[in-house]
Amino acid sequence: MFRPTRIASSVLGWIAASAAVLAMAAAGPASAQSTIRDTEIEGIIRSWSDPVFDAMGLEPSEVEVLLVNDPELNAFATRGRIMGLNTGLILRTRTPNELLGVVAHEAGHIKNRHTLRDGAQAAGMQPFLMSMALGALAIAAGEPGAGAALLGSGQYFGTLGALRYLQGQEGEADITAARGLESAGESGKGLVEFFENFRSQEVFSDARRYPYFRSHPLSGQRIDALRRPVEAAAHFGHRDSPERLAQHALILAKIHAFMDPPTQTLRTYLESDTSFPARYARAIAWYRDGQTQRALDATDALIADDVSNPYLWELKGQILFEEGRPREAIDAHREAVRLKPEAPLLRINLAHALIETNDSANLDEAVDQLKRATAREEDNTLAWRLLGQAYASQGKEGEARLASAEYYFAAGAEEQSTQFALRARDMLPQGSNEWRRAMDIVLASGATMDDIADVDRRNEQRRQRQTVIAPPGA
């Protein structure tokens, strides 16, 4: 299921800072960006990428790959081993090997610990950042002229050093990517071809250059320096398998179908095209266009051809659920979970449908599915929100507040998380696993045992005052 989610605040901060330093131009608000979740697409990209991460010496489970809902051609890598791929970049890759090459390049930045702050002072970025900050403060204080001057000086002092520094990082990431691809038995040709396809970008101004090539400066010398080791590698002639080509076509079709207007998708994937990606795209387009029965018929026809495909069952469940038919969606989502039990998003879909039936008989199963999902994805905010909703419907107030604490903890809202954890702790059996988890969240906020004891004293004083005001039986 294509599901939009917000990008974590720490990642947004990095994106905003990168836009300021690397683009050297005004950019849209980072908060407008969001990630999308889709088990099928994520699984395909991970199946290609994980062997490359492993060959680079990175633990695949520690590298997080985000799909960013943005039509711009862009990608990034930042601290925390987080990598982002814009849907706009994915759609502009012509082969699986090109997309894998970009992933490998971003992994090269992670492997080499290339982050915004590393080497900033030597590169000349620090005076740039300081001038940008002072300029923004001057404008906020009502001195736009002084602010503009500071912003201009920041560009002047920082640009040359920053670009030299970035070029050095890009060359290192290129070579690390090429070596990782070769070690994994993959060709680096796709990365070279991706860069060559956009080589003309180097002659454009920042205003006309794709964001990816503002933050990843491109030059003929850089491409030539990469091409030599790639062409000399043993696996240079390795070609994408028919299976990978089909997977790449499916990724493109699915992104187009969910992101483009339905009419545009239907013009791109005409009914005369009977390939699996085209039929898949049309089913999604009809669903998004409100042609529910036509979408269901198309999805059922796809399922009849491949009854063991969990993502087709997921799509059927999604269509029924969003049409306001959660009871009918349950069977489809159950089948998706049966076929791929290790996928947390599929379990969350099933739990959501169970909860939306408003039938108390379904709540135990919903809770079980959500607990299994959060065991695999501890930071899935939707799962925690739904779990809190399910517990509240069951009258389990302590568990509901703990789920809310987990929700805010995963979202990075420390203060709210601590507040809910303290409330949960007072309602849960002391010493239980849930009580211990509430304590863990409180302590993770930096609170000490003395702080907790102080809260307990104040709560007890409050309860005593309430007892005096309204004694039992009054």
Secondary structure, DSSP 8 states (H G I E B T S, - for coil): --EEEE--HHHHHHHHHHIIIII-S----GGG-EEEE-HHHHHHHHHHHHHHHHHHT--GGG-EEEEE---SS-EEEETTTEEEEEHHHHHH--SHHHHHHHHHHHHHHHHTT--SSTTHHHHTHHHHHHHHHHHHHHHHTT-HHHHHHHHHHHHHHHHHHHHHHHHHHHHHHHHHHHHHHHHTT--SHHHHHHHHHTGGGGGS-TTTS-HHHHHS---HHHHHHHHHHHHHSTTTT----HHHHHHHHHHHHHHHHHHS-HHHHHHHS-TT--SHHHHHHHHHHHHHTT-HHHHHHHHHHHHHH-TT-HHHHHHHHHHHHHTT-HHHHHHHHHHHHHH-TT-HHHHHHHHHHHHHTT-GGGHHHHHHHHHHHHHH-TT-HHHHHHHHHHHHHTT-HHHHHHHHHHHHHHHT-HHHHHHHHHHHHHHS-TTSHHHHHHHHHHHHTT--HHHHHHHHHHHHHHHHHHHHHS-TT-
